[in-house]
Amino acid sequence: MATETIVRVGQRGTIVVPAEIRRRWGIRKDTRLILREEDDRLVLVPIASLTDTLAGAAKGCFGNTTSEVQEWLDREREDP
């Protein structure tokens, strides 16, 4: 579903993305966006940070509970 929101371009060429849209798309301070020209329109696309992209990638690899992860860390810290 396409939605439209009117924004104003400021004196220095800045635009303000409304808070509701920022929350919905996870746009925060320093979020980078791609500004793409598509025929007769401009499209803003958020670039996911590396941290956001990798979040959860190792979930369960070192245990599923705090104590399991701590046990793994303790084993890793032991002298060989």
N, C-alpha and C positions, 0 to 999 in steps of 0.2 A: 504494500500500500504506500503510495507516494504521498508525502505531506509537503506543504510549503510554509515557509516562515519568512517574513519580511525582516531584513536587517539593514542597518545603515552603515555606509562606509565613512569612517572618520577622516579627519584632516590628513593624517599620515598614511592613509590607505588601509587602516585596520578595520576589521569587522568584529562584532561581538557575537559569539555563538550563544544562544539562550541557554540558561542553566539546565532546563529540562532535557534539551538535546545533548548537552555535555554529559550529563549523568547517564543518559541512555546509551551513549556511545563510548563512555569511559574516557572522555577527553578531560585532561587535567592540565595544570600549569606545565609548560614545556613539552606537552604532547606534540609530536610532529605530524603534519598533515600533508598529503599530496594534493596539489591544486592541478586538476586535469581539465583541459579544454576538450569538450566533446561537441563537435558541430557548433550549435548555437547556444551552448550552456557551459557553465563552470561547475565542476564537481569537486568537493572536498572529501578526501578519504583518509581516515586516521591510520597512521602507521603504528602497529603494535610494537611496544618496546621488547627488547630481547628478554627482559625479566618476565614480562607478561606472557610471552610466547612459551617460555620454558617452565613457567609455574606449574607444578604438579607433575612434571615429566618423570621425576624419580620417586613418585609416591609409592610407598610399599616396598621399595628396593632394600631399605635398611631396617624394616620392621613396620608394623602397623600401629603400634602404641608407643608412647613416650618411653616406657621401660624397655621395650624391644630395641628401640633406636639407641638408648643409653647402653644397653648390653653390647650392641654392635660396636659402638664407639669405644667402650672399655676393651673389647677384644682387639680392636685395631691399634690401640695405644700400648698394648702389651709388647714387651721386647721380644724379638724373634728368637 
